[in-house]
Amino acid sequence: MPYAPMQEDILIKISNKIKESRKVKKITVQQLADQSNVSKGLISQIENNRTVPSLPVLMNIIGALHLDLKDFFKDISPGGEKKKVFVIRAKDYQPFQKETSRGFNYKRIFTHSLSGGPVDIILLTLKSGASRNKVVHTDAYEYKYVITGTVAYLIDGQEYILEEGDSLFFDGRLGHKPSNIGESDAQLLVIYYFSTPRD
């Protein structure tokens, strides 16, 4: 069953909060399943955003985790004005376990729902001092990850300074201009996500 982007964002937040709360309380998936009267497989599917819990199941899970309902939902409601630019600092990347194989270290950088469309992945090198003469507009959402260097991004009249390891997500239809303000070349991983525009 398809979900609207806002609904998808909320469901991802619910899944992540269940997983994070379970780990903080040092409860295994099996223990949470037993205490919630559901299967271990269902808990795994919920935590990995593969299924949506029914309201009774969600209430059972919250109860099994001994969480206050207000505390559980306080950060989940979207509300407020839609944010157009997201700066994600390297220190804020969230480590998580995706599989049991040794040597695989995952960090969730950013989660955001968009309607379907093609993706273009680019490796961009900005020479020291490189800058555009004027702002540009792209008919795509843009994600930038700074591999090396220091970059300033002017977006919709506001400047964002990105260091190595930082990343940025924004609607490319906003006027934007990157500049290499470091002393050496900067290298960025750039992902263009071409999506149907939303109001």
C-alpha positions in Angstrom: 0.0 0.0 0.0 1.6 3.4 -1.0 1.9 6.2 1.6 2.1 9.9 1.2 5.6 11.3 1.8 4.6 12.8 5.1 3.2 9.5 6.3 6.4 7.7 5.2 8.6 10.1 7.2 6.4 9.5 10.3 6.6 5.7 9.8 10.4 5.8 9.5 10.6 7.8 12.7 8.3 5.3 14.5 10.5 2.4 13.4 13.7 4.1 14.3 12.4 5.1 17.7 11.3 1.5 18.5 14.7 0.2 17.6 16.6 2.9 19.5 14.5 2.4 22.6 14.9 -1.3 22.5 18.6 -1.0 22.3 18.9 1.6 25.0 16.9 -0.7 27.3 19.1 -3.7 26.2 16.1 -5.8 25.2 16.5 -8.3 22.4 14.2 -8.5 19.4 12.9 -11.9 20.8 12.3 -10.4 24.2 10.3 -7.5 22.8 8.3 -9.8 20.6 7.4 -12.0 23.6 6.4 -9.1 25.7 4.4 -7.6 22.9 2.7 -10.8 22.0 3.9 -10.8 18.4 6.4 -12.7 16.4 10.1 -11.9 16.3 9.9 -11.5 12.5 7.2 -8.8 12.8 9.4 -6.8 15.2 12.3 -7.1 12.8 10.1 -6.0 9.9 8.8 -3.0 11.8 12.3 -1.9 12.9 13.6 -2.1 9.4 10.7 -0.1 7.9 9.3 -3.1 6.0 5.9 -3.1 7.5 3.5 -0.8 9.4 2.3 -1.9 12.9 -1.4 -1.8 13.5 -2.4 0.6 16.3 -3.0 -2.3 18.9 0.4 -3.8 18.0 2.1 -0.4 18.3 0.5 0.2 21.7 1.7 -3.2 22.9 5.2 -2.5 21.8 5.3 0.9 23.5 3.9 -0.7 26.6 6.5 -3.5 26.5 9.3 -0.9 26.2 7.7 0.9 29.3 7.6 4.2 27.4 5.3 7.1 28.1 3.0 7.8 25.1 3.7 11.5 25.1 7.5 10.9 25.2 7.3 8.4 22.4 5.3 10.6 20.0 6.7 14.1 20.9 9.4 14.1 18.2 7.3 12.1 15.6 4.6 14.6 14.6 5.8 16.6 11.5 4.1 19.9 12.2 5.4 23.3 11.4 6.8 24.7 8.2 8.5 22.3 5.8 12.2 22.6 6.0 13.9 23.3 2.6 17.6 22.9 3.5 19.1 20.3 5.7 22.7 20.5 6.9 23.9 17.2 8.5 27.1 17.4 10.5 29.5 14.4 10.5 29.1 14.2 14.3 25.4 13.7 14.0 25.5 10.6 11.8 23.7 7.7 13.6 25.4 4.3 13.7 23.1 1.3 13.3 23.4 -2.4 12.7 22.0 -3.7 9.5 23.5 -7.1 9.4 25.5 -9.4 11.7 28.6 -9.7 9.4 31.8 -8.4 11.0 33.5 -5.4 9.6 30.4 -3.7 8.2 29.9 -0.3 10.0 26.8 1.6 8.9 25.9 5.2 9.7 22.5 6.6 8.8 23.3 10.1 7.3 19.8 11.2 6.3 16.3 9.8 5.7 13.8 11.7 3.7 10.9 10.6 1.6 10.4 11.8 -2.0 8.2 10.7 -4.9 9.8 8.5 -7.4 12.2 9.7 -10.1 15.7 9.0 -11.6 18.9 9.5 -9.6 22.2 10.8 -10.9 25.4 10.2 -8.8 28.4 12.4 -9.4 31.9 12.8 -8.0 32.7 16.6 -8.1 36.1 18.2 -7.6 36.3 21.9 -6.9 39.7 23.4 -7.5 41.0 25.8 -4.8 39.2 29.1 -5.2 36.6 27.7 -7.6 33.2 29.4 -7.5 30.3 30.0 -9.8 29.7 33.6 -11.1 26.0 33.4 -10.4 23.4 31.2 -8.7 22.0 28.3 -10.6 18.7 26.3 -10.4 18.4 22.5 -10.8 15.2 20.7 -11.4 16.2 18.1 -8.8 16.7 17.6 -5.1 20.4 17.6 -4.3 22.5 15.8 -1.8 26.2 16.8 -1.2 28.7 14.9 0.9 32.1 16.6 1.4 34.8 14.0 1.1 37.7 16.4 1.4 38.1 20.2 1.7 35.9 23.1 2.9 33.0 24.3 0.8 30.6 27.2 1.1 27.1 26.8 -0.3 24.9 29.9 -0.9 21.3 28.6 -1.0 18.4 31.0 -1.3 20.5 33.8 0.1 21.9 32.0 3.1 25.4 30.6 3.3 26.3 27.2 4.7 29.9 26.2 5.5 30.6 22.5 5.0 33.8 20.7 6.3 35.1 17.3 5.5 32.4 14.7 6.4 29.5 17.1 6.5 26.6 16.8 4.1 23.8 18.9 2.7 20.3 18.2 1.3 18.2 20.8 -0.4 15.7 21.5 -3.2 17.8 22.4 -6.2 15.1 24.7 -7.5 16.3 27.2 -4.9 19.0 29.5 -6.2 22.4 28.1 -5.1 26.1 28.6 -5.7 29.0 26.5 -4.3 32.5 27.9 -3.6 35.7 26.2 -2.6 36.9 28.4 0.3 39.7 26.0 1.4 43.4 26.1 0.5 43.3 22.8 -1.3 41.0 21.1 -3.8 37.6 19.9 -2.5 36.0 16.7 -3.5 32.2 16.0 -3.1 29.9 13.1 -3.7 26.8 14.6 -5.4 23.5 12.9 -5.8 20.7 14.5 -7.9 17.3 13.1 -7.2 14.9 14.1 -10.0 11.4 14.2 -8.5 8.0 15.6 -9.3 7.9 19.0 -7.7 5.9 19.3 -4.5 4.3 22.4 -3.0 
